[in-house]
Amino acid sequence: MGWWRAAAAALRGLRGLRGAAGPRRARYSLGRAGGAPPPPPPAASDLERADAWLLRKALEGGLLSWFRNGLLATGVGVISYVQSDTGRDAAYGFFILGGLCVSYGVGSYLVNLVLLRRPMMLPAPTAATNAAAAALLALLWLCALSLYVGRLEVEIVPEEPPEK
């Protein structure tokens, strides 16, 4: 019949597909013997917990830094708005800059919170609370800015003289 059948039979025997070796076995084990549940993960060491804490503080520090810069730009915008007519034009630029800083800071915090939740060892409810607090911070900034600009616009509009 041919030499190739003998070679194929030898290869099957080596691979454990058929033969006297018994049933086919998986090449790689998942660590489960006979369907037993997997062992629990090892407890986190003090060094791992310290790393998680430092990562969390760095993430929060980044959010606070961007928010601080946004508040600073907004404050400069408020001051220039009050100064003069040309300052009003610059004030809108500072308001936009403040909005960019606040929105980028909150957005990057939320994205990194989702991506780094497991390395920071944060439970899902804690991560959701932190995300809600960051979103609330941005919303409060937006409300304060819109109320302030709306109040200024109302004060600037001159009253029309009565018609006779």
DSSP file with accessible surface (Angstrom, degrees, kcal/mol):
  #  RESIDUE AA STRUCTURE BP1 BP2  ACC     N-H-->O    O-->H-N    N-H-->O    O-->H-N    TCO  KAPPA ALPHA  PHI   PSI    X-CA   Y-CA   Z-CA
    1    1 A M              0   0  190      0, 0.0     2,-0.2     0, 0.0     3,-0.1   0.000 360.0 360.0 360.0 -47.5    0.0    0.0    0.0
    2    2 A G     >  -     0   0   36      1,-0.1     4,-0.8     2,-0.1     3,-0.4  -0.650 360.0-105.2 152.4 155.2    2.7    2.5    0.7
    3    3 A W  H  > S+     0   0  207     -2,-0.2     4,-1.9     1,-0.2     5,-0.2   0.746 109.0  69.9 -72.0 -24.0    5.1    3.9    3.0
    4    4 A W  H  > S+     0   0  143      1,-0.2     4,-2.3     2,-0.2    -1,-0.2   0.836  94.5  55.4 -69.3 -27.9    3.0    7.0    3.6
    5    5 A R  H  > S+     0   0  133     -3,-0.4     4,-2.4     2,-0.2    -1,-0.2   0.912 107.4  49.0 -69.6 -38.2    0.4    4.9    5.5
    6    6 A A  H  X S+     0   0   67     -4,-0.8     4,-2.1     2,-0.2    -2,-0.2   0.909 112.2  48.8 -66.4 -38.8    3.0    3.6    7.9
    7    7 A A  H  X S+     0   0   43     -4,-1.9     4,-2.3     2,-0.2    -2,-0.2   0.906 111.3  49.6 -68.0 -39.4    4.3    7.2    8.4
    8    8 A A  H  X S+     0   0   31     -4,-2.3     4,-2.4     2,-0.2    -2,-0.2   0.908 110.5  50.2 -66.2 -39.6    0.8    8.5    9.1
    9    9 A A  H  X S+     0   0   52     -4,-2.4     4,-2.0     2,-0.2    -1,-0.2   0.902 110.4  50.3 -65.8 -37.9    0.1    5.7   11.6
   10   10 A A  H  X S+     0   0   59     -4,-2.1     4,-1.9     2,-0.2    -2,-0.2   0.910 110.8  49.1 -66.4 -39.9    3.3    6.5   13.4
   11   11 A L  H  X S+     0   0   85     -4,-2.3     4,-2.3     1,-0.2    -2,-0.2   0.900 108.8  52.8 -66.9 -39.4    2.4   10.2   13.5
   12   12 A R  H  X>S+     0   0  105     -4,-2.4     5,-1.6     1,-0.2     4,-0.9   0.906 108.9  50.6 -61.7 -38.8   -1.0    9.4   14.9
   13   13 A G  H  <5S+     0   0   46     -4,-2.0     3,-0.2     1,-0.2    -1,-0.2   0.882 110.7  48.6 -66.3 -38.0    0.6    7.3   17.6
   14   14 A L  H  <5S+     0   0  147     -4,-1.9    -2,-0.2     1,-0.2    -1,-0.2   0.878 112.1  48.1 -69.5 -37.1    2.9   10.1   18.5
   15   15 A R  H  <5S-     0   0  176     -4,-2.3    -1,-0.2    -5,-0.2    -2,-0.2   0.605 107.2-124.2 -80.5 -12.9    0.2   12.7   18.7
   16   16 A G  T  <5S+     0   0   22     -4,-0.9     9,-0.2    -3,-0.2    -3,-0.2   0.755  71.1 129.4  78.5  22.3   -2.1   10.5   20.8
   17   17 A L  S   <S-     0   0   71     -5,-1.6     2,-0.3     1,-0.2     7,-0.2   0.892  78.4  -8.4 -76.4 -39.2   -5.0   10.7   18.3
   18   18 A R  S    S+     0   0  174     -6,-0.7     2,-0.3    -9,-0.1     3,-0.2  -0.944  92.1  68.7-145.8 169.2   -5.5    6.9   18.2
   19   19 A G  S >  S-     0   0   62     -2,-0.3     3,-1.0     1,-0.2    -6,-0.0  -0.722  93.2 -39.8 118.9-165.6   -3.9    3.8   19.4
   20   20 A A  T 3  S+     0   0  112     -2,-0.3    -1,-0.2     1,-0.2    -7,-0.0   0.533 110.1  86.4 -78.8  -6.9   -3.2    2.0   22.6
   21   21 A A  T 3  S-     0   0   89      1,-0.2    -1,-0.2    -3,-0.2    -2,-0.1   0.659  96.1-124.5 -70.1 -13.7   -2.4    5.2   24.5
   22   22 A G    <   -     0   0   35     -3,-1.0    -1,-0.2     3,-0.0     3,-0.1  -0.635  55.1  -5.7 105.0-164.2   -6.1    5.6   25.3
   23   23 A P  S    S-     0   0  117      0, 0.0     2,-0.2     0, 0.0    -5,-0.1  -0.250  82.8 -89.2 -68.7 158.5   -8.4    8.5   24.6
   24   24 A R        -     0   0  188     -7,-0.2     2,-0.3     1,-0.0    -7,-0.1  -0.429  45.0-156.1 -68.4 136.2   -7.2   11.8   23.2
   25   25 A R        -     0   0  216     -9,-0.2     2,-0.1    -2,-0.2    -1,-0.0  -0.828  23.1 -99.4-115.6 151.9   -6.1   14.3   25.9
   26   26 A A        -     0   0   85     -2,-0.3     3,-0.1     1,-0.1    -1,-0.0  -0.397  22.4-139.9 -67.8 144.5   -5.9   18.0   25.7
   27   27 A R  S    S+     0   0  217      1,-0.2     2,-0.4    -2,-0.1    -1,-0.1   0.867  88.7  37.9 -73.9 -39.8   -2.5   19.4   25.0
   28   28 A Y  S    S-     0   0  186     -3,-0.0     2,-0.3     2,-0.0    -1,-0.2  -0.956  80.0-139.3-116.1 136.7   -2.9   22.3   27.4
   29   29 A S        -     0   0  100     -2,-0.4     4,-0.1     1,-0.1    -2,-0.0  -0.663   6.7-148.6 -94.9 145.1   -4.6   22.1   30.8
   30   30 A L        -     0   0  158     -2,-0.3    -1,-0.1     2,-0.2     3,-0.1   0.332  53.7-102.8 -89.8   6.5   -6.9   24.8   32.1
   31   31 A G  S    S+     0   0   58      1,-0.3     2,-0.5     7,-0.1    -2,-0.0   0.551  86.7 120.3  84.9   7.6   -5.9   23.8   35.6
   32   32 A R        -     0   0  142      6,-0.1     2,-0.7     3,-0.0    -1,-0.3  -0.900  47.6-158.6-108.8 131.3   -9.1   21.9   36.3
   33   33 A A  S >  S-     0   0   84     -2,-0.5     3,-0.8     1,-0.2    -4,-0.0  -0.921  76.8 -17.4-109.9 112.0   -9.0   18.3   37.2
   34   34 A G  T 3  S-     0   0   88     -2,-0.7    -1,-0.2     1,-0.2    -2,-0.0   0.817 123.9 -56.3  68.9  29.1  -12.3   16.5   36.6
   35   35 A G  T 3  S+     0   0   71      1,-0.2    -1,-0.2    -3,-0.1    -3,-0.0   0.668  89.5 156.8  80.0  14.6  -14.4   19.6   36.4
   36   36 A A    <   -     0   0   46     -3,-0.8    -1,-0.2     1,-0.1    -2,-0.0  -0.415  51.0 -97.0 -71.2 149.6  -13.4   21.0   39.8
   37   37 A P        -     0   0  113      0, 0.0    -4,-0.2     0, 0.0    -1,-0.1  -0.326  47.2 -96.6 -65.3 151.9  -13.8   24.7   40.3
   38   38 A P        -     0   0   76      0, 0.0    -6,-0.1     0, 0.0    -7,-0.1  -0.319  44.7 -98.9 -68.0 153.4  -10.7   26.8   39.8
   39   39 A P        -     0   0  102      0, 0.0    -7,-0.0     0, 0.0    -3,-0.0  -0.349  45.5 -96.9 -69.7 152.1   -8.7   27.7   42.8
   40   40 A P        -     0   0  114      0, 0.0     3,-0.1     0, 0.0     0, 0.0  -0.346  46.2 -97.6 -66.8 151.9   -9.3   31.2   44.2
   41   41 A P        -     0   0  112      0, 0.0     3,-0.1     0, 0.0     0, 0.0  -0.330  48.2 -93.6 -67.1 153.4   -6.8   33.9   43.2
   42   42 A P        -     0   0  123      0, 0.0     3,-0.1     0, 0.0     2,-0.0  -0.319  47.9 -96.6 -66.6 150.7   -4.0   34.6   45.6
   43   43 A A        -     0   0   96      1,-0.1     2,-0.2    -3,-0.1     0, 0.0  -0.350  45.4 -99.0 -66.6 148.0   -4.6   37.4   48.1
   44   44 A A        -     0   0   32     -3,-0.1    -1,-0.1     1,-0.1     2,-0.1  -0.449  37.8-129.8 -70.5 137.7   -3.1   40.8   47.1
   45   45 A S     >  -     0   0   58     -2,-0.2     4,-2.2     1,-0.1     5,-0.2  -0.306  24.9-104.1 -79.9 170.2    0.1   41.6   48.8
   46   46 A D  H  > S+     0   0  122      1,-0.2     4,-2.3     2,-0.2     5,-0.2   0.879 122.4  54.1 -62.8 -35.5    0.8   44.9   50.6
   47   47 A L  H  > S+     0   0  120      2,-0.2     4,-2.4     1,-0.2    -1,-0.2   0.917 108.0  48.7 -66.7 -40.7    2.9   46.0   47.6
   48   48 A E  H  > S+     0   0   97      2,-0.2     4,-2.2     1,-0.2    -2,-0.2   0.900 111.9  49.2 -66.0 -40.0    0.1   45.4   45.1
   49   49 A R  H  X S+     0   0  120     -4,-2.2     4,-2.3     2,-0.2    -2,-0.2   0.901 111.1  49.9 -66.4 -37.7   -2.3   47.3   47.4
   50   50 A A  H  X S+     0   0   47     -4,-2.3     4,-2.5     2,-0.2    -2,-0.2   0.910 110.2  50.4 -67.0 -39.5    0.1   50.2   47.7
   51   51 A D  H  X S+     0   0   92     -4,-2.4     4,-2.3     2,-0.2    -2,-0.2   0.904 110.7  49.4 -63.1 -42.1    0.5   50.2   43.9
   52   52 A A  H  X S+     0   0    6     -4,-2.2     4,-2.3     2,-0.2    -2,-0.2   0.907 111.1  49.7 -63.6 -40.8   -3.2   50.3   43.4
   53   53 A W  H  X S+     0   0  141     -4,-2.3     4,-2.4     2,-0.2    -2,-0.2   0.917 111.3  48.5 -65.5 -42.7   -3.6   53.1   45.9
   54   54 A L  H  X S+     0   0  115     -4,-2.5     4,-2.2     2,-0.2    -1,-0.2   0.892 111.1  50.8 -64.9 -38.7   -0.8   55.2   44.2
   55   55 A L  H  X S+     0   0   59     -4,-2.3     4,-2.2     2,-0.2    -2,-0.2   0.920 110.7  49.0 -64.7 -41.2   -2.5   54.6   40.8
   56   56 A R  H  X S+     0   0   57     -4,-2.3     4,-2.4     1,-0.2    -2,-0.2   0.926 111.7  48.3 -64.8 -42.8   -5.8   55.7   42.1
   57   57 A K  H  X S+     0   0   85     -4,-2.4     4,-2.4     1,-0.2    -1,-0.2   0.874 110.3  52.0 -67.5 -35.5   -4.3   58.9   43.7
   58   58 A A  H  X S+     0   0   67     -4,-2.2     4,-2.0     2,-0.2    -1,-0.2   0.911 110.0  49.2 -65.9 -39.7   -2.4   59.7   40.4
   59   59 A L  H  X S+     0   0   21     -4,-2.2     4,-1.8     2,-0.2    -2,-0.2   0.931 113.4  45.6 -65.8 -43.4   -5.7   59.4   38.5
   60   60 A E  H  X S+     0   0   42     -4,-2.4     4,-2.5     1,-0.2    -2,-0.2   0.883 110.1  55.1 -67.9 -36.0   -7.5   61.6   40.9
   61   61 A G  H  X S+     0   0   37     -4,-2.4     4,-2.1     1,-0.2    -1,-0.2   0.879 105.8  52.3 -63.6 -37.6   -4.6   64.1   40.9
   62   62 A G  H  X S+     0   0   31     -4,-2.0     4,-2.3     2,-0.2     5,-0.2   0.918 109.8  48.6 -63.4 -43.3   -4.9   64.4   37.1
   63   63 A L  H  X S+     0   0   16     -4,-1.8     4,-2.5     1,-0.2    -2,-0.2   0.950 112.6  47.6 -61.3 -46.7   -8.6   65.1   37.3
   64   64 A L  H  X S+     0   0  107     -4,-2.5     4,-2.5     1,-0.2    -1,-0.2   0.862 110.2  53.2 -66.5 -33.3   -8.1   67.8   39.9
   65   65 A S  H  X S+     0   0   40     -4,-2.1     4,-2.3     2,-0.2    -1,-0.2   0.944 111.3  44.4 -65.8 -47.6   -5.2   69.4   38.0
   66   66 A W  H  X S+     0   0   96     -4,-2.3     4,-2.1     1,-0.2    -2,-0.2   0.901 114.8  49.8 -64.2 -38.8   -7.3   69.7   34.8
   67   67 A F  H  X S+     0   0   28     -4,-2.5     4,-2.5    -5,-0.2    -2,-0.2   0.916 109.2  51.6 -67.3 -39.9  -10.3   71.0   36.8
   68   68 A R  H  X S+     0   0  146     -4,-2.5     4,-2.5     1,-0.2    -2,-0.2   0.927 110.2  49.0 -61.2 -44.5   -8.1   73.6   38.6
   69   69 A N  H  X S+     0   0   58     -4,-2.3     4,-2.4     1,-0.2    -1,-0.2   0.888 110.8  51.1 -64.0 -36.9   -6.8   74.8   35.2
   70   70 A G  H  X S+     0   0    0     -4,-2.1     4,-2.3     2,-0.2    -2,-0.2   0.905 110.5  48.1 -65.9 -41.0  -10.3   75.1   33.9
   71   71 A L  H  X S+     0   0   83     -4,-2.5     4,-2.6     2,-0.2    -2,-0.2   0.897 111.0  51.7 -65.6 -38.2  -11.4   77.1   37.0
   72   72 A L  H  X S+     0   0  115     -4,-2.5     4,-2.4     2,-0.2     5,-0.2   0.937 110.9  46.8 -63.6 -45.9   -8.4   79.3   36.5
   73   73 A A  H  X S+     0   0    8     -4,-2.4     4,-2.1     1,-0.2    -1,-0.2   0.903 112.7  50.5 -63.7 -38.0   -9.2   80.0   32.9
   74   74 A T  H  X S+     0   0   15     -4,-2.3     4,-2.3     2,-0.2    -2,-0.2   0.913 109.4  50.8 -66.2 -41.3  -12.8   80.6   33.8
   75   75 A G  H  X S+     0   0   33     -4,-2.6     4,-2.3     2,-0.2    -2,-0.2   0.910 109.7  49.4 -63.0 -41.9  -11.8   83.1   36.5
   76   76 A V  H  X S+     0   0   59     -4,-2.4     4,-2.6     1,-0.2     5,-0.2   0.901 110.1  52.9 -63.1 -38.1   -9.6   85.0   34.1
   77   77 A G  H  X S+     0   0    0     -4,-2.1     4,-1.9    -5,-0.2    -2,-0.2   0.905 108.0  49.8 -63.3 -39.9  -12.5   85.1   31.7
   78   78 A V  H  X S+     0   0   37     -4,-2.3     4,-1.6     2,-0.2    -2,-0.2   0.935 112.0  48.1 -65.1 -43.1  -14.8   86.5   34.3
   79   79 A I  H  X S+     0   0  107     -4,-2.3     4,-1.3     1,-0.2    -2,-0.2   0.929 113.6  46.1 -64.7 -43.9  -12.2   89.2   35.2
   80   80 A S  H  X S+     0   0   18     -4,-2.6     4,-1.1     1,-0.2    -1,-0.2   0.828 107.3  59.3 -71.1 -25.9  -11.7   90.2   31.5
   81   81 A Y  H  < S+     0   0    4     -4,-1.9    -1,-0.2    -5,-0.2    -2,-0.2   0.889 108.7  44.1 -66.2 -37.5  -15.4   90.2   30.9
   82   82 A V  H  < S+     0   0   91     -4,-1.6    -1,-0.2    -3,-0.2    -2,-0.2   0.791 103.8  68.4 -78.2 -26.7  -15.9   92.9   33.5
   83   83 A Q  H  < S-     0   0  139     -4,-1.3     2,-0.3    -5,-0.2    -2,-0.2   0.948 109.2 -40.4 -64.0 -58.6  -12.9   95.0   32.4
   84   84 A S     X  -     0   0   53     -4,-1.1     4,-1.0     1,-0.1    -1,-0.1  -0.937  59.1 -84.3-159.0-179.0  -14.0   96.4   29.0
   85   85 A D  H  > S+     0   0  115     -2,-0.3     4,-1.0     1,-0.2     3,-0.3   0.888 126.5  47.8 -68.1 -39.8  -15.7   95.7   25.7
   86   86 A T  H  > S+     0   0  109      1,-0.2     4,-1.4     2,-0.2    -1,-0.2   0.829 106.5  59.3 -70.0 -28.5  -12.5   94.2   24.2
   87   87 A G  H  > S+     0   0   10      1,-0.2     4,-2.2     2,-0.2    -1,-0.2   0.789  96.2  62.6 -67.9 -25.4  -12.1   92.1   27.3
   88   88 A R  H  X S+     0   0   68     -4,-1.0     4,-1.5    -3,-0.3    -1,-0.2   0.892 101.4  50.6 -66.7 -38.5  -15.5   90.6   26.6
   89   89 A D  H  X S+     0   0  123     -4,-1.0     4,-1.0     1,-0.2    -1,-0.2   0.920 113.3  45.0 -64.3 -41.9  -14.2   89.1   23.4
   90   90 A A  H  X S+     0   0   47     -4,-1.4     4,-2.1     1,-0.2    -2,-0.2   0.837 105.2  64.1 -68.9 -31.0  -11.3   87.6   25.2
   91   91 A A  H  X S+     0   0    0     -4,-2.2     4,-2.6     1,-0.2    -1,-0.2   0.894  97.9  53.7 -62.4 -39.4  -13.5   86.4   28.0
   92   92 A Y  H  X S+     0   0   89     -4,-1.5     4,-2.3     1,-0.2    -1,-0.2   0.887 107.5  51.9 -63.9 -35.6  -15.4   84.0   25.6
   93   93 A G  H  X S+     0   0   42     -4,-1.0     4,-2.5     2,-0.2    -1,-0.2   0.912 110.6  47.7 -63.8 -41.0  -12.1   82.5   24.6
   94   94 A F  H  X S+     0   0   71     -4,-2.1     4,-2.7     2,-0.2    -2,-0.2   0.870 109.8  52.8 -68.5 -35.5  -11.2   82.0   28.3
   95   95 A F  H  X S+     0   0   13     -4,-2.6     4,-2.3     2,-0.2    -2,-0.2   0.914 111.0  47.0 -64.1 -40.9  -14.6   80.4   28.9
   96   96 A I  H  X S+     0   0  112     -4,-2.3     4,-2.6     2,-0.2    -2,-0.2   0.923 111.8  50.6 -66.4 -41.7  -14.0   78.0   26.0
   97   97 A L  H  X S+     0   0   85     -4,-2.5     4,-2.4     1,-0.2    -2,-0.2   0.922 110.6  49.4 -61.5 -43.0  -10.5   77.2   27.3
   98   98 A G  H  X S+     0   0    0     -4,-2.7     4,-2.6     1,-0.2     5,-0.2   0.908 110.7  50.5 -61.9 -40.8  -11.9   76.5   30.8
   99   99 A G  H  X S+     0   0   18     -4,-2.3     4,-2.7     2,-0.2     5,-0.3   0.894 109.5  50.4 -64.9 -38.9  -14.6   74.3   29.3
  100  100 A L  H  X S+     0   0  106     -4,-2.6     4,-2.6     2,-0.2     5,-0.3   0.919 111.7  48.3 -64.3 -42.7  -12.0   72.4   27.3
  101  101 A C  H  X S+     0   0   17     -4,-2.4     4,-2.4     2,-0.2    -2,-0.2   0.939 115.3  43.8 -63.1 -46.7   -9.9   71.9   30.4
  102  102 A V  H  X S+     0   0    3     -4,-2.6     4,-2.6     2,-0.2     5,-0.3   0.942 116.5  45.8 -65.8 -45.4  -12.8   70.7   32.5
  103  103 A S  H  X S+     0   0   66     -4,-2.7     4,-2.6    -5,-0.2     5,-0.2   0.906 114.5  47.5 -69.3 -37.5  -14.3   68.4   29.9
  104  104 A Y  H  X S+     0   0  135     -4,-2.6     4,-2.8    -5,-0.3     5,-0.3   0.921 112.9  49.7 -67.2 -40.8  -10.9   66.9   28.9
  105  105 A G  H  X S+     0   0    1     -4,-2.4     4,-1.9    -5,-0.3    -2,-0.2   0.940 115.8  41.2 -62.6 -46.3  -10.1   66.3   32.6
  106  106 A V  H  X S+     0   0   11     -4,-2.6     4,-2.5    -5,-0.2     5,-0.2   0.922 116.0  50.6 -69.1 -41.6  -13.4   64.6   33.4
  107  107 A G  H  X S+     0   0   31     -4,-2.6     4,-2.4    -5,-0.3     5,-0.2   0.935 112.3  45.0 -63.3 -45.4  -13.4   62.7   30.1
  108  108 A S  H  X S+     0   0   28     -4,-2.8     4,-2.6    -5,-0.2     5,-0.2   0.880 112.1  53.8 -68.0 -33.2   -9.9   61.3   30.6
  109  109 A Y  H  X S+     0   0   10     -4,-1.9     4,-2.3    -5,-0.3    -2,-0.2   0.940 110.3  46.4 -63.3 -44.9  -10.7   60.5   34.2
  110  110 A L  H  X S+     0   0   53     -4,-2.5     4,-2.0     2,-0.2    -2,-0.2   0.922 114.2  47.1 -65.9 -42.2  -13.8   58.5   33.2
  111  111 A V  H  X S+     0   0   85     -4,-2.4     4,-2.5     1,-0.2    -2,-0.2   0.946 115.5  45.1 -64.4 -46.3  -12.0   56.6   30.4
  112  112 A N  H  X S+     0   0   60     -4,-2.6     4,-2.6     1,-0.2    -1,-0.2   0.833 108.8  57.5 -68.4 -30.0   -9.0   55.8   32.7
  113  113 A L  H  < S+     0   0    4     -4,-2.3     4,-0.4    -5,-0.2    -1,-0.2   0.920 110.3  43.8 -64.6 -40.8  -11.4   54.8   35.5
  114  114 A V  H >< S+     0   0  114     -4,-2.0     3,-0.7     1,-0.2     4,-0.3   0.931 118.6  43.3 -68.7 -43.4  -13.0   52.2   33.2
  115  115 A L  H 3< S+     0   0  122     -4,-2.5     3,-0.2     1,-0.2    -2,-0.2   0.835 121.9  37.4 -72.8 -32.0   -9.7   51.0   31.9
  116  116 A L  T 3X S+     0   0   52     -4,-2.6     4,-1.9    -5,-0.2    -1,-0.2   0.182  80.5 108.6-108.6  17.6   -7.8   50.9   35.2
  117  117 A R  T <4>S+     0   0   65     -3,-0.7     5,-2.2    -4,-0.4     4,-0.3   0.932  82.9  44.6 -62.1 -44.1  -10.5   49.7   37.5
  118  118 A R  T >45S+     0   0  196     -4,-0.3     3,-1.6    -3,-0.2    -1,-0.2   0.941 112.5  49.2 -70.1 -44.9   -9.1   46.2   38.0
  119  119 A P  T 345S+     0   0   71      0, 0.0    -1,-0.2     0, 0.0    -2,-0.2   0.842 112.2  50.8 -62.9 -27.3   -5.4   47.3   38.5
  120  120 A M  T 3<5S-     0   0    8     -4,-1.9    -2,-0.2    -7,-0.1    -3,-0.1   0.471 108.9-129.8 -84.0  -2.7   -6.7   49.9   41.0
  121  121 A M  T < 5 +     0   0   87     -3,-1.6    -3,-0.2    -4,-0.3    -4,-0.1   0.867  50.5 159.2  57.1  41.1   -8.6   47.1   42.8
  122  122 A L      < -     0   0    8     -5,-2.2    -1,-0.2    -6,-0.2    -2,-0.1  -0.818  39.2-129.2 -95.3 129.7  -11.8   49.2   42.8
  123  123 A P     >  -     0   0   70      0, 0.0     4,-2.3     0, 0.0     5,-0.2  -0.380  29.1-108.7 -68.5 156.7  -15.2   47.4   43.1
  124  124 A A  H  > S+     0   0   56      1,-0.2     4,-2.5     2,-0.2     5,-0.2   0.886 116.7  52.8 -58.7 -42.4  -17.7   48.3   40.5
  125  125 A P  H  > S+     0   0   94      0, 0.0     4,-2.2     0, 0.0    -1,-0.2   0.912 110.4  48.5 -62.8 -36.6  -20.0   50.4   42.9
  126  126 A T  H  > S+     0   0   48      2,-0.2     4,-2.5     1,-0.2    -2,-0.2   0.917 111.6  49.1 -67.6 -41.5  -17.0   52.5   44.0
  127  127 A A  H  X S+     0   0   11     -4,-2.3     4,-2.4     2,-0.2    -1,-0.2   0.907 111.1  50.2 -64.2 -39.5  -16.0   53.1   40.4
  128  128 A A  H  X S+     0   0   61     -4,-2.5     4,-2.4    -5,-0.2    -2,-0.2   0.900 110.4  50.1 -65.8 -38.6  -19.5   54.1   39.6
  129  129 A T  H  X S+     0   0   93     -4,-2.2     4,-2.3     2,-0.2    -2,-0.2   0.922 111.3  48.3 -65.0 -42.5  -19.6   56.5   42.5
  130  130 A N  H  X S+     0   0   27     -4,-2.5     4,-2.1     2,-0.2    -2,-0.2   0.898 111.8  49.9 -64.7 -39.5  -16.3   58.1   41.5
  131  131 A A  H  X S+     0   0   29     -4,-2.4     4,-2.4     2,-0.2    -2,-0.2   0.912 110.8  49.3 -65.7 -41.1  -17.6   58.4   37.9
  132  132 A A  H  X S+     0   0   61     -4,-2.4     4,-2.4     1,-0.2    -2,-0.2   0.896 109.9  51.7 -65.6 -37.7  -20.8   60.1   39.1
  133  133 A A  H  X S+     0   0   58     -4,-2.3     4,-2.1     2,-0.2    -1,-0.2   0.912 110.6  47.9 -65.6 -41.2  -18.8   62.5   41.3
  134  134 A A  H  X S+     0   0    3     -4,-2.1     4,-1.9     2,-0.2    -2,-0.2   0.922 112.9  47.8 -66.4 -41.9  -16.6   63.5   38.4
  135  135 A A  H  X S+     0   0   49     -4,-2.4     4,-2.3     1,-0.2    -2,-0.2   0.898 111.0  51.7 -65.7 -37.6  -19.6   64.0   36.1
  136  136 A L  H  X S+     0   0   96     -4,-2.4     4,-2.7     2,-0.2    -1,-0.2   0.889 106.3  55.1 -65.2 -37.2  -21.4   66.0   38.8
  137  137 A L  H  X S+     0   0   53     -4,-2.1     4,-2.0     1,-0.2    -2,-0.2   0.937 110.3  44.7 -61.2 -45.7  -18.3   68.2   39.1
  138  138 A A  H  X S+     0   0   22     -4,-1.9     4,-2.4     1,-0.2    -1,-0.2   0.897 112.9  51.9 -66.3 -39.2  -18.3   69.1   35.4
  139  139 A L  H  X S+     0   0   95     -4,-2.3     4,-2.6     1,-0.2    -2,-0.2   0.909 108.6  50.2 -65.9 -39.9  -22.1   69.7   35.5
  140  140 A L  H  X S+     0   0  103     -4,-2.7     4,-2.5     2,-0.2    -1,-0.2   0.899 110.2  50.7 -65.8 -39.1  -21.8   72.1   38.4
  141  141 A W  H  X S+     0   0   27     -4,-2.0     4,-2.5    -5,-0.2     5,-0.2   0.938 111.5  48.1 -61.7 -45.0  -19.0   74.0   36.6
  142  142 A L  H  X S+     0   0   95     -4,-2.4     4,-2.6     1,-0.2     5,-0.2   0.908 112.3  48.6 -63.9 -41.2  -21.2   74.2   33.5
  143  143 A C  H  X S+     0   0   57     -4,-2.6     4,-2.5     2,-0.2     5,-0.2   0.928 112.1  48.6 -64.6 -44.6  -24.2   75.4   35.5
  144  144 A A  H  X S+     0   0   60     -4,-2.5     4,-2.3     2,-0.2    -2,-0.2   0.925 113.8  46.7 -62.9 -43.2  -22.2   78.0   37.4
  145  145 A L  H  X S+     0   0   24     -4,-2.5     4,-2.8    -5,-0.2     5,-0.3   0.932 113.0  47.9 -65.5 -44.7  -20.7   79.4   34.2
  146  146 A S  H  X S+     0   0   69     -4,-2.6     4,-2.2     1,-0.2    -1,-0.2   0.894 112.7  48.9 -66.9 -36.6  -24.0   79.5   32.3
  147  147 A L  H  X S+     0   0  130     -4,-2.5     4,-2.1    -5,-0.2    -1,-0.2   0.918 113.5  47.3 -66.8 -40.5  -25.7   81.2   35.2
  148  148 A Y  H  X S+     0   0   64     -4,-2.3     4,-2.3    -5,-0.2    -2,-0.2   0.947 114.4  44.8 -67.0 -47.0  -23.0   83.8   35.5
  149  149 A V  H  X S+     0   0   29     -4,-2.8     4,-2.4     1,-0.2     5,-0.2   0.912 113.1  52.0 -65.8 -39.3  -22.8   84.5   31.7
  150  150 A G  H  X S+     0   0   35     -4,-2.2     4,-1.7    -5,-0.3    -1,-0.2   0.906 109.4  49.8 -63.2 -38.1  -26.6   84.7   31.6
  151  151 A R  H  X S+     0   0  155     -4,-2.1     4,-1.9     1,-0.2    -2,-0.2   0.912 111.0  49.3 -67.8 -40.2  -26.7   87.2   34.4
  152  152 A L  H  X S+     0   0   18     -4,-2.3     4,-1.8     1,-0.2    -2,-0.2   0.899 108.6  52.6 -66.3 -40.3  -24.0   89.3   32.8
  153  153 A E  H  X S+     0   0   72     -4,-2.4     4,-1.3     1,-0.2    -1,-0.2   0.885 109.2  50.0 -63.7 -35.7  -25.9   89.4   29.5
  154  154 A V  H  < S+     0   0  111     -4,-1.7    -1,-0.2    -5,-0.2    -2,-0.2   0.913 111.3  48.5 -69.6 -38.6  -29.1   90.5   31.2
  155  155 A E  H  < S+     0   0  117     -4,-1.9    -1,-0.2     1,-0.2    -2,-0.2   0.821 109.1  53.6 -71.9 -27.8  -27.2   93.4   33.0
  156  156 A I  H  < S+     0   0   61     -4,-1.8    -1,-0.2    -5,-0.2    -2,-0.2   0.825  81.4  97.7 -80.4 -29.8  -25.5   94.6   29.9
  157  157 A V  S  < S-     0   0   98     -4,-1.3     2,-0.1    -5,-0.2    -4,-0.0  -0.422  75.6-133.1 -64.1 118.2  -28.6   95.0   27.7
  158  158 A P        -     0   0  108      0, 0.0     2,-0.2     0, 0.0    -1,-0.1  -0.422  20.2-109.7 -73.2 151.2  -29.5   98.7   27.9
  159  159 A E        -     0   0  187     -2,-0.1     0, 0.0     1,-0.1     0, 0.0  -0.545  32.0-117.3 -78.9 142.4  -33.1   99.6   28.6
  160  160 A E        -     0   0  165     -2,-0.2    -1,-0.1     1,-0.1     3,-0.1  -0.579  29.3-111.4 -79.8 141.3  -34.9  101.1   25.7
  161  161 A P        -     0   0  107      0, 0.0     2,-0.1     0, 0.0    -1,-0.1  -0.409  41.9 -97.3 -69.4 147.0  -36.2  104.7   26.2
  162  162 A P        -     0   0  116      0, 0.0     2,-0.3     0, 0.0    -3,-0.0  -0.411  38.1-125.5 -65.8 139.4  -40.0  104.9   26.4
  163  163 A E              0   0  180     -2,-0.1    -3,-0.0    -3,-0.1     0, 0.0  -0.653 360.0 360.0 -86.9 142.8  -41.6  105.8   23.1
  164  164 A K              0   0  248     -2,-0.3    -1,-0.0     0, 0.0     0, 0.0  -0.734 360.0 360.0-112.1 360.0  -44.0  108.8   22.9
